[in-house]
Amino acid sequence: MRLLIATDAWRPQINGVVRSLEHMAAEAPFHGVEVAFLTPERFRSFPMPTYPEIRLSLARTAAVAAILDAVRPTHVHIATEGPIGLAVRQVCLRQGRAFTTSYHTRFPEYVCARLPVPRAAVYAALRRFHNGGRGVMVSTPSLAEELGRHGFRNILRWTRGVDTDLFRPRRERALDLPRPVFLYVGRVAVEKNLGAFLSLDLPGTKVVVGDGPSRAALERAHPGVRFLGALAGEPLARVYASADVFVFPSLTDTFGIVLLEALASGLPVAAYPVTGPRDVIGTSGCGVLDADLRRAALAALGIPRDRCRAYGETFTWRESARQFFSNIEAACGAA
C-alpha cells in the first residue's frame, strides 16, 4: 500500500490529530505501508480567525491534482475537513479515486462556540463531506453511535495509543508545589471548557500545560493557577508523573489522547461523563466521571496509581496502526 494522508493539522501544531498521524507513519513499515503526507507545508496559508495558531492553507485543486499524480498513491486518507481536505476530496471524486476520512474534531460544537451558526447546518456539511468517501474512522463506540444518528455512513473504529516508555510513573517530582496537584494538558481554548476546572474550589494547586487563544484571559481571571505553556517529550512526561489527578473538563472531545498519557503516567482522571472520557475510562476504575467536576477531582485522589498505569499499558500505537491501515484496505480494496 502506498498511502497519501491529507491533513490540515500539522506541525508546529501540538494536538491529537498531529500526534496520531505521526505515530501511524512511524508504525507504517511494520504493516508494509509506504506513507506520504500532504500538509500545509506545501501551500501558502493565513491565520485562522479567532485562532491564529492554526493556519488555513490556500490549497488549489489543480495543485492538489498535480501532487496526487506525482505521488501516485494506491490509497488516499483525508484526516481533516479543512481546505486541504476539501481540495483532496474534490480531486478524488473528480478522478474516481476511492478514499477514507476520519472524524477527529467536533466541528459543529467548536463552530457554534465561536459563531452564531446552526449546529444542524454544520452537521449537514460534515455529513456530506464524510459520506463522499468509502468510510469514516472514529475513535469510540459512543461517537460512532452519535454520528450514525446524524446520518453518517460506513463508520469504522480507530482507537488510539500511548508511548508507555515516555509516559510512565517516576520517582522524581518535577513540580515543587502545594499538594495535591490537579493537572490539565491540552489546548487553552474556549471549546475545552477550561474555566469549569479553573473555577473549582480545590485544595493544593491547579496546573495548566498548553497554549491557545484563551490563555491570557484565563491567566488574568485565575492568578492562583500555574500556567506552564506548551510542553512536549520528557518535560511533559515529568509533569504528568508529578501530578496527583488529571482533570479533563472538555465536553466536546472525541477521544482525548491526553487521557491515555495521564493513565500511562499513573495518574487517575476526573472528567464529565461524556464521549471521550466515558469510552476511555469505562469501567476500569481509573477515573471518576461525574457531572460535579469538583466531586470527581476529589474522589479521584483515592484511586491507586498502579491501577492507572496497568490500564494505560493496554493502549498501544501498534494496535492503533493495525486498525487504521486495515480499515483503509478493507474500505477501498486493493490498489
Buried (B, 14 or more C-beta within 10 A) or exposed (E): BEBBBBBBBBEEBBBBBBBBBBBBBEBBEEBEBBBBBBBBEBBEBEEBEEBEBBBBBBBEBEBBBEBBEEBEBBBBBBBBBBBBBBBBBBBBEEEEBBBBBBBBBBBBBBBBBBEEEEEEEBBBBBBEBBEBBBBBBBBBEBBBEBBEEEEBEBBBEBBBBBBBEBBBBBEEBBBEBEBBBBBBBBBBBBBBBBBBBBBBEBEBBBBBBBBBBBBEEBBEEBEEBBBBEBBEEEEBBBBBBBBBBBBBBBBBBBBBBBBBBBBBBBBBBBBBEBBBBBBBBEEBEBBBBBEEBBEBBBBBBEBEBEBBBBBBBBBBBEBBBBBBBEBBBEBBEEE
